[in-house]
Amino acid sequence: MDHDPGAGRFYEREYIPPLGIYCEDADFSGAVYHANYVRYLKRGRSESMRTVGASLTDMLRVPQPFTFMV
């Protein structure tokens, strides 16, 4: 099975998310603003859940809802 380069992947127990840095994420020197790291963690969480077929909406609809915190 070929790997979609735009999708994340698991390596053993670690998830490697697809990560794109946009110009609005960084200053003029190319340094990423520190507050954006939380955004990257949240994107990684969402992408890892999507990769394994999990749905945040479904997890919140069960009798004992749960979610993952960043």
C-alpha positions in Angstrom: 0.0 0.0 0.0 1.4 3.4 -1.0 1.7 6.1 1.6 -0.1 9.4 0.9 2.6 12.1 1.5 -0.1 14.6 2.6 -1.3 12.3 5.3 0.2 11.6 8.7 1.6 8.2 9.6 2.4 6.1 12.6 6.0 5.0 13.4 5.8 2.3 16.1 3.7 4.1 18.8 4.5 7.7 17.6 2.3 9.6 15.2 4.1 11.8 12.6 1.6 14.4 11.4 1.7 16.2 8.1 3.0 19.6 9.0 2.8 22.7 6.8 4.3 26.0 8.0 2.6 29.0 6.5 4.1 32.5 6.3 1.6 33.8 8.8 2.9 31.2 11.3 6.3 32.7 11.4 8.0 36.1 11.6 10.1 37.8 8.9 13.2 35.7 9.9 11.3 32.4 9.5 11.0 31.7 13.2 7.7 30.1 14.2 5.8 32.1 16.9 5.8 30.1 20.1 2.0 30.2 20.4 1.6 28.3 17.2 3.1 25.2 18.7 -0.1 24.6 20.6 -2.0 24.8 17.2 0.4 22.2 15.7 -0.2 19.9 18.7 -4.0 20.2 18.2 -3.7 19.6 14.5 -1.6 16.5 15.2 -4.2 15.2 17.6 -7.0 15.7 15.1 -4.9 14.1 12.3 -3.9 11.1 14.4 -7.6 10.5 15.3 -8.6 10.8 11.6 -5.8 8.4 10.6 -7.2 5.6 12.9 -10.8 6.4 11.9 -11.8 7.9 15.2 -14.4 10.7 15.3 -14.4 13.4 18.0 -18.2 13.8 17.4 -18.7 10.1 18.0 -16.6 10.1 21.1 -18.8 12.8 22.6 -22.0 11.0 21.8 -21.4 7.8 23.8 -22.9 7.4 27.3 -19.6 8.3 28.9 -18.1 10.9 26.5 -14.4 11.4 26.4 -11.8 13.4 24.4 -8.1 14.0 24.3 -6.5 17.1 25.7 -3.4 18.9 24.3 
